[in-house]
Amino acid sequence: MTQIIKLQAAEINIDPKEVAVYLGYYSVKPDEAADALMCDCAEEFRNCASFIACCEKVPVKIKNGVDLGFMKVNSKSLEKNLAGCDYAYIMAATTGIDAHRLIERNSVISPLKGVVTDCVGSAAIEAFCDKLNSSFENAEYLRPRFSPGYGDLPLECQRNIVEFLQTKKNIGMSLTDSLMMVPVKSVTAIIGIGKEKNKCTGPGCMICKKTDCPYR
Amino acid sequence: MNILEKIKSSITYCDGGAGTLLQSWGLKAGEYPEMWNITRPEKIVEMHRLYLEAGAQIITSCTFGANRLKFINLEEIVTAAIKNAKTACSGYDAFVALDIGPTGKMLEPLGDLNFEEAVSIFSETIKIGAAAGADLVLIETMNDSLEAKAAVLAAKESCDLPVFITCVYDETKKLMTGADPASMIAMLEGLGVDALGINCSLGPGQMLEIVPEFVKNASVPVIVNPNAGLPRSENGKTVFDVDAAEFSDIMCEIVKAGATIIGGCCGTTPLHIAKTVEKTKNLPFILPEKKNNTVISSYTHAVKIGEKPVIIGERINPTGKKLFKEALRKNDINYILSEGLAQNKKGVSVLDVNVGLPEIDEPEMMVSVIKALQGVIDLPLQIDTVDPVAMERAMRIYNGKPLVNSVSGKEDSMKAVFPLIKKYGGVVIAVTLDEGGIPDTAEGRVEIAKKIIARAAEYGIGENDIIVDPLAMAVSSDGNSANVTLEAVKILHGMGIITSLGVSNISFGLPSRPDVNAVFYTMAMQNGLDCAIINPFSVEMMKAWHCFTALTGKDENCTDYIEFASALSPAESASAAKNDKSLDGCIISGLKEQAGMAAAEMLKTASPLEIIDTMIIPALNTVGKGFEEKKVYLPQLLMSAQAAKEAFDAIKAAIPAGESKKGKIVIATVKGDIHDIGKNIVKVLLENYGYDVFDLGKDVEPQKIVDTVIKENIRLAGLSALMTTTVPAMEETIKLLRKAAPECRVMVGGAVMTAEYAEMIGADSYGTDAMAAVRYAETVFN
């Protein structure tokens, strides 16, 4: 059964450091003006966002690919991530359509405000997913979130996930023909439920071949 | 008795949930219930029968997800579904509703589903259902107002069946995309639905709290189909927490609150319906009263006209505005949006949208501007055009119930406009002129108003959907003109007719126009004027409005007035602050206001070109170089860019005419890609460096880019793509450009791009960031 989970904005901590990294400050502290703008945009984002997610537990079978019941997919990297798991959570989370509109609106007001709000949104959806995952049953057994597009897991899997979780109906999230998510700050992911605590050795986004990625 | 007679004579019962029942009979997770219409029709008939036995009088066909996006054999499925429902209903006094659910896709501008495509998807299903013999169309579980509109329009255009619609509201009493019940009711009743209401997501208890909002605003019967509370998993099975006894108890309260068409949604069973029928069938039947309010709406809220004077912002209009005309010619939608956002900030309640310019395709532009405005601003819009084609296209895609400007007493005008108002729903401004011109007496104008209202009634348009504009004419050419207009407002107000004026005409030809306008506006409001098209940037006008609303008790505790007045006080305004930084220093430090002031100051002693060459460009280069060397970060780069833009704006007026820009560049985010933050950054930097940028926006058809390149004779195109899935569109655009305009260079960028990728798809240059785009432009144009 698909579960719908809503969190209050107050429960989501949008880490300014995280926002700064998205803006390109990898190891440097932003100056005062940039910092103030980040805080303003974060406040505005928090006021607009509605943090809503849905998820469902599915059985995992790994044999000639990964079988999640609602979809079968050939992906070596997902196989590695889910190795040893009998079950996984399939999840989709979003920060809502008002937050999407805020980013659009702020980009019209100024590209600077637009890009800062966009980065705030990225930090917010990540924080939301982390918070969600830690609230799942047996959270300490969970593997790192694995999303379509990671490693060799095709982006096209998004369609199956969105259809399976009925995301448009349940959380107001849908896909465009080119597989972009609307609202923009949304995530779909597969999270393996391991049998041993804290053995989160399977790769998450670290499996990506882009080794120069600043977010690593 | 047909269904419309039925719902007006007694409580009408819908059926309940299908999913739970079908799953207990073996429907697997991920399996489409619609398929059972063909593979297990006996089970579908049995399900309908159980609900009929329970007392349901409207049986919904098992076609919730039946659309061409999901099923190839759509006709077979829908025809079988209606047949199954009809088979079940034989022998019962019941009606078959063709069930229409959402497409699962998001409409433009937020998503990529085109409005007309959505209408066409719904139409296809509805035509099949109507041909198969459905008694009504039930559109349900809509959580996006625009999609709801597309579905209703499709139903209205594809069949003559009654149309019922229920949408999904959450605990905040709003749709997922933001609409409240009042705005939905305004739009849906405007479109001519026969009953409307709420279903899914909430249990009966939560719905009970929303029902009064419906009863207060609706004139048609209200439908309430709740879930059986919230779902939870029990031993691997989904169970809902509100049983039939509790459900039916609350349904009694819902009927007492004014709902007259009731049933259930997810988790409800034949038992829920049976108990509900049993307990509610003898309750009093009360239909909502006809409201006769003048209401317009946006995708979030409704605006009721006739209480507090409503301000319609006039600034989205090219008349007399050089920059606006330029923006229209260049298709610079962002400029138009920023005009809208600025007015929104000033506190207007409605935005007038006029994009009429002889050399542009007005219907096309009107649609683009309205779509874009709907993406970022939640105010209701006034569609302002004399072109009936532009008017219709705008009304179709408008996400709410629009205000339309205008119809006149001329027969041709009424014949063109009234059918649109009737079909799409809207409130129309009626100007008091006809074939005989504008009467010079108040009585003459009132007569025309009466004529227009009477003709509208013949089309089935109520007086409440007409706002009369008795026309303000220049007092400088006729000393009595203000008196006549004011008198007409007074008479119309006395007759209970809503009025509007384009105020600023009154002062035409006079000095100090804002003062004249503001006093006239105050006088008109005192005579009962309900709305006015004004310039919200005029302090005099806003003062008049705030003072008037405070003085007439329409601003509780004078809260708005106090806020307005305190923002006006000149205290520590930036303009008074001393600026001791040089222009280049301001740009490097990203100080926007100071940069503007410093540039204006320099203009006293230096030419604009000197300022650009010795200050602005070197400062930008310093920052740009710092960015390239990773010593300056993106926010700082953009702050400097904004400061430079402010400086340019300050000296722009002094740049001699004919002083051409460095070169023309077209930029766009490619087809299928709906993200343009990166592209916007590139735009601001290129403009800083003096390039004439044609920004085509996002999700841009390859051909549109090619056409612009050819029409404007452009030598450089910048394309952006975020995901691997949209790179093919980029490649296609490049191919087309190579063929049609081989001399045009192409630079590409975006999250997924790499130098190799760029080369593979045939681009001339790949830019890792916005500065790289500037550097490449320099090599192309120097």
Interface residues (C-beta under 8 A of the other chain):
Chain A: M1 Q3 L23 G24 Y25 V28 P30 D31 A33 A34 L37 M38 G69 F70 I97 D98 H100 R101 I103 E104 R105 S107 V108 I109 S110 P111 L112 G114 V115 V116 D118 L155 V162 E163 F164 K168 K169 G172 S174 L175 T176 D177 S178 L179 M180 V182 P183 V184
Chain B: A29 G30 P102 G104 K105 M106 L110 G111 D112 T141 N143 D144 V168 M176 T177 G178 C200 P231 R232 S233 T238 N334 L337 S338 L341 G375 V376 I377 D378 G590 Y633 L634 P635 Q636 L638 M639 A641 Q642 G672 D673 I674 H675 D676 I677 N680 I681 K683 V684 L722 M723 T724 T725 T726 A729
